[in-house]
Amino acid sequence: MSTNAIIFLILAYFGVLILISYFTGKEDSNDAFFKANKSAPWYLVAFGMIGTSLSGVTFISVPGAVEAKQFGYFQVVLGYFFGYLVIAYVLLPLYYKMNLTSIYTYLKERFGKVSYKTGSIAFLISRIVGASLRLFLVAKVLQLLVFDKILIFDQYTIPFPITVVITVALIWLYTFRGGIKTIIFTDTLQTLFMLISVVVTISFLANALDLNSISEVYNNVKASKLSKVFFFDDFNDAQYFIKSFLAGIFITITMTGLDQDMMQKNLTCKNLKDAQKNMVSFSVILIFVNILFLVLGLLLTQYAQQHGVTANKDDLFPTIAMLPEIGVITSAFFLLGLIAAAYSSADSALTSLTTSFCIDIIELDKKPKDSQKRVRKQVHILFSFILVLVIILFDLLFTDVSVIWELFKAAGYTYGPLLGLFAFGILTKKHLKDSYVWIIALIAPVVSYLINMFSVDLLNGYQIGFEILIINGLLTFLGLLFITKKSQLNTD
């Protein structure tokens, strides 16, 4: 595709999103922005959440990781399914019973204000890091495909920081009025584009590899060494099944069930029953969608090997998708899928960051009513700038990485305290010395990091993978036991 064609495609795509935001954002109220007036159809929420859950990281990194990690990621996906069941039947009933706008209000009711603020700050850090990593990946691809090819004054290309500003500004443009109400509809559209993109690309690759039917694609996948799913041989291996499966469960519970971003969508449903239908149906569909991404990764790797393409990891899919022999239609759908996957995750992240900061940190409901909308819009702009700065920082830090693995590593440290806090609140009846909670929330990730760093030497070659999240949450839980109120210890 030519640079002009790519630019036109991007502008047309965002024109549609802005048009949707115009109609859904007519009611520019805080209730619509934060909760969509609790009137969102559950099936739209479920379908749109696929795009939010997968994001541009999954779109690029999961296929790119098949060459090195085979289908081992599917072990984590199986864990996801059981994690979603915990969310549907343990966490959602709790959130709906308390009629929450921010799920971290639970910590305030259960333990006190410091715990509440600690949980909120843990989420803000987690979501800023996660959203920035996702957008970083997409901005890098857009830089490679578009902005490096645009010359200013016939000699200067557009620098990466400007690409980042444009990327985040587009998100702000279609979310600043309608918030979550707009996102319910835009995410549905973006998920559709993403799935069509994957199917179109798989179809092209299958034809290019002389695989002329679904059964031939299946037999090809089955015969390939890259399609190995289960790893039981070496317990010390980071991909060992039990470790990956359990990590998948806890990643889901924390990065979805204890995440304001994902739960804010569920809380827009009319009632608990609809929210549970949304979560269960979403969890089943997600298994098959991830299978598509793994199959795509295998076919991309085979195509690269046959055609002398040297790109790997996160560069594999973008490089092949933009080859001249791929064709304009496949390249166009790749771009649409990438942008859709990235923005369906990032737009809701920006909205949830705004929601959590307004509700949990500055307690917007206590401010004068005539200033609440203005403050919410100012916070929305503030987090847009924060995302820009963090993405630019990542550009300085990351070079040759597969972003999805970095994302899960970061989640292990930032979401661990949330896992420990909510688990302690739900599984025990004990009360805490609230003023000390933030100390435990700081110590647990640091100790987890040290354990991870020296695990091979200390644990006879054991390599810690995604289960660092479980270790972090457990350390937080144990730390909270040390600050339990003595009077409560005597009665429980």
N, C-alpha and C positions, 0 to 999 in steps of 0.2 A: 504493500500500500504506500502511496505517496504521503508525504508529510501533510499536505493540504487536505487529503482525504481523511487522515487520522484526526486532524484538528476539527474538521467538519463533523465527523462522527461523534467526537467528544462533546462539541457544542450542542449538537442535536439531542444527544442523550440527556445532558443536563437541562436543556430546554424543556424536555418532558417532565423531569423531576420538579423543576421550578413551577411548571404549570399545575402539577398535582398539589404542590405546596400552596399555591394560590387559592385553590378551592378548599383544601382541608384546613388552611390556616386562617380562614375568615373569622373564626371565633378565637380571637387573640387573647385568651384568658389563661391564667396559671393552671386552672383545673384541666383545661384541654391540653396544655403543654406538658403537665406532669402525669396525668392519668387518662387522657383521651375521654374524659367524662365517664369512664368505666362503661363504655358502650361498644368496644371493639369486638367484631365477630371472631370467635376462637379459631376458626379454620384459617382466616387471614393471618392471625397472629402466628399460628403454627407454621404456615408456609413461609412467612417472612422471616421467622426465626432461623430457618435453615441457612439463609444467607448470612445472617448475623453471626451464627455459631461458626460457620466455616471461614468466612472472611477471605481477603486476598492472600493471606498467609497460607491457608489450606489450598487455595487455587494454584499457587505457585510452588510452595514448599513440599507438600505431600507428594505430588508427582515427581518432583526433583529429587526426593529422598529415596525413591524406590531402588535406584541403582546401588546405593550403599547399604540400605536397611531392609531391602526386600519388602514384603507385605507385613512386616512386624508391627507397623502402626495399627493394623486392624485389631491386634490384641488390646490396645488402648481403647479403640472404638467399641469393642464388646463391653468393656468396663463402663463406657459412657452410658450404655443402655440401662444398666442397673442403677447407675447414679441418678438418671432421670426419674426412675421409679421412686427413689428416696425423696427427690424433690416433690414429685406429684403427691405423695401420700404422707409425707412428714412435714416438709417445710411449707408448702402452699396452704394447707389447712391452718397452720399457725399464722401466716401472713394475712389470710382472709379473715380469720377470727378477730385479729387486732385491727383490721381495716387500715392497713399501713399504706402510706405513700412512699416513704423510704423504709426499706426493710431493716435498717440499722436502728430504727426507733425501738425495735424489740430489745436491743441491748440496754437501752435507757430504762425501759420498764423492768427488765430482769435484774440489772446490776447497778445502774446509776449513770450519771452524766459523763464521767471520765471514760467508762467502757464504751458508751455511745459514741463519744468523739473519737476514741481510739479506733473503733471499728470503721467509722466513716473515713477517717484519714487513711487507714489501711486500704480501703476500697479506692479512694481517690488516687493514691500512689499506684495501686495495681492497675487501674483502668487507664491512667495516663501512660504508664509504661506499655501496656498491651496495645492500646489504640495507636500509640506512636510507632511501635514496631510494625504493626499492620500497614499503617500509612507510609512508613518509611520504605517498605518493600515496593508498594505501588508507585510512589514518587520516583524511586530509582528506575523502575521500568518505563514510566512516562518520560523521564529524563533521557533514557537511552533511545526510545522510539520516536520521541517528538522534539523535546526542547533542545537536545544536542544538535538537532538538524536545522533549527531556526537561527538564522544569522541576523544580528542587529548591526546596522551600519556596514553590512557585508563582511564583517570580520569577527564579531563577538557572539558566542552562543549564550543562551539564557542560563544563568548559574543555577545550581541545585537549590539554594535557599529560595529563589523566586518560584521555582517549581513547587516547592513545599507550600509557600504562601498561597499560590493559586489553588492547589489541591484542597487545603483547609478552608479557604474562602468560599469555594463552591459548596462545601458541606454546610457552612454557616448560612449561606444564602437561602437554602431551601429548608432549613430547620428553625430559623430564628423566630418564626411566628407560631407555627403549629406544633413544634416539638414532637412528642411521642405520637400525637394524633396523625401528623403528617407521615411519620416514619412507618407506622403500621401499613400504610398504602405504598409508600415508595419501596420499602423492603420486599413487599410482595412482588412488585414489578422487577426489582433487581435480582431476586432469587430466581425468577423465571428466566431472565437473561443469562444468568450464570449456568443454570442447568442445560439450557439450549446450547450454550457455548461448549460445554463439556461433551455433550452428545455429538455435536457437529464435528468437533476435533477428533473424537474417537472414530467416527465414521470415515473421515478422511484418512487417518492413519491406518485403519484396517484395510482400506482399499489400496493404499500405497504399499502395504506389506502383503498384498495378495490374500487377504482374509475376507472372503466374500459372503460370509454369513455369520450370524451370532454364534452358531455352534463352532465354527472355525476359530472365531475369536476366543471362545471359551477353551477350546482344546489347546490353543496357542498359549493362553495364560496358564493353564494347568500344567503344560509341559515345561514351562520356563522355570529356571532355578530362582528367578527373581520373585516368584509368587509364593515363596515359603511364608506361611503365616505364623506358625507357632514355634516358639523357641524354648525347649525344655532341657537342652543339653548341659548348659553351664549356668549354675545359680549365680555366679559372680557377674555374668553378662548383664549389661544394662537393659537388654531386650528380653530377659528371661520372662516367661509368660506370667507367672504369679505377680511379679513386680509391675509389669505393664498393665495387667488387668486391674489390680487394686489401685494403681495410680490413675487409671481411667475413671474409676468410680469416684475417687476423691477429687480429681480435676473437675469432673462434672458438678459435684456437689458444691465446690467452692467457686469455680469460674462461671457457673450458671446459677445455682441455688442460693449462693451467698453474695451474688453480684447484682448490684442495683440495676445495671444495664440490662441484663437478661430478665430479671424479675419484674422490672418496670413494665415490660411488655405483657407478662402474664397477669399483672395486676390491673391491666386495662380491660380484661374480660369481665363479663357481666356478673359472674358468680364463680364460686369455687369449682363447681362441677364442670363448667366450660373451661376453666383454666387447667383442670386435670386432663380433660379430653385433648386440649391443646398440647400438653406436655407429653402424654403417652403417644399420640399419633406422630408428633414431631420426632420422638426418640426412635421409632421404628423406621420412618423415612430416612433418618440420618444415617442409619447403617448402610442402606442401599446407595445413598449418595456418596458415602466414603468409599464404597467398593468401586464406584465409577471413577473416582479420582485415582485410586490405586491402579486400576486397569489402564487408565490414561497414562500414568507414570511409566508402566511397563512398556506400553506401545511407543511412547516417546523415546525411551531408552533404546529400544530395538531399532527404531527409525534412525536415531542418531548414530548407532553403531554401523548400520548398513550404508549410510550416506556420508560418513566421515564428519559428522557434526561433533565438535570437541567440547561444546558447552556442557556443564553439569550443574547439579544442585539447583539453586533458585534461578539460574540463567537458562536452564534447559528448555522449559516450556516457552518462554518469550522468544528465545532465539529461533526455535523451530517454527513457531506460529507466524513469524514475520518473514520467513524465507519466501522468495519470489515463487518457487514451485508449489508452495502451499495453496496459493490462490487468494484472491481478494476477499471472497466470502468467508473462508475459514479464518483469515487474519482479522477480519472485521468482527466476527463473533468472539474471537479470542479477546480482543480489546474490550468489547462490551462485557464479556464475562468477567474479565479482570477488574474493570472499573466497578461493575455491579457488586462483585464479591467484596471488594475493598470498602466501598462506600456504604453498603448495607450494614457493615460492622461499625465503621467509624462514625456514621451519623448518629446512631443510637448511643455510641459511647459519649459523644459530645453532649447529647441531651441528658444522659444519665449523670454525667459529671456535674452539669448545671443543676440538675435536680438534687443530687446529694449535697452539694455545697450550699444550695439555697435552704434546703430543709434541715440538714443535719448540722452544718457549721455555723451559718449566720442566722438560722432560725427565722426564716423569712416571714412566717405566719405571725411573728410578734412585732413586725414592723408596721408602720402606718399603711392602711390599705391602698391609699392613693399613690404610694411609692413602690409597692410590691412588684408590679409589672416592669417598671423601669429598672429596678435592682436585678430582677431575673435576666433581663436583656443584657445588662452590663456584665453579669457573671458569665453569660453565654459567650460574649466577646472575649472576656478574660481567658477562658479555657481554650478558645481558639488560638490565642497567642501562645499559651503554654504548650499546646500540641506542636505548634510550629517550631518553637525553641528546642523541644525535646527531640523532635525528628532530626533537626540539624545536628544536634549533639550525637545522635546515633550514627549519622553519616561519618562523623569523625572517629567513632569507636569501632564500628563493624566493617569488616572487609569481606573475607571469605567465610560466610556462615550460611547455614540453612535456618532461616528465620523462625520456623515453627518450633525448632528445638530450643532456640534462645527464648522464645515466648514462654514455653513451658518451664524452662529453668527459672525465669523471672517470676512466674506465677507461684512456683514452689516457695519462694522466699516472701513474696508480698501477700499472698492469700493465706499462708499458714496461720498467722494470728487470728484471722477471721474464722478459719476452721476450728481452731482451739476454743475460741470464745463461744461460738454458737453451739459446739458440741457440749461444752461445759454447762451452758444454760439449759439445753434440752435434756441431757442425760443425767444431770444432778439437780438437787433442790437446794444446793448450798449457795450462800451469799458471799460476796467478795468484799475485801477492803478496796473499794472502788478506786481510790486515789493512787494505788500501786499498779493498776492494770497496764498502764502504758509502758511501765518498766519491763514487765514480762513480754509484752508485744515487741519490744526492741531486742531483748536478750535472746529469745527463741530463734529468730532468723540468723543472728550472728553465730550462735552455737551450731545451727544447722549448716551454715556455710563452712564452718571449720570441720565438721564431721564429713561433709562432702569432699572437702579439699584433701583430707588425709585418710579417706576410707580405704583406699587400696592398700596402704601400709598398715593401718590399724586393724583392718577386718580381713586380713589374709587374701587380698586380691579382689575383694568385693567392690563392684562399681555401682555407685548410686545413680539411678536414672530419675524418672519422673517421680519416684516415691519419696523424693526429698520433701514434697508437699506433705506427705503423711508424717514424716519425721518432724517437720516443723510444727504441724498441728498438734502432734503428741507432746512435744516439748512445751508448747503453749499451755496445753491442758494440764500437764504436770506442774508447770510453774504457777498456774492459777490455784492449785491445791495448797500451795505454800502461803497464799494470801487470803485463804478462806477465813471468814470471821470465826473466832473461837467459840462463841456462843452457839453458832450454827453447827459447828463440828460436834458439839455435845448433844445436839438434839436430833441430828440426822442419822 
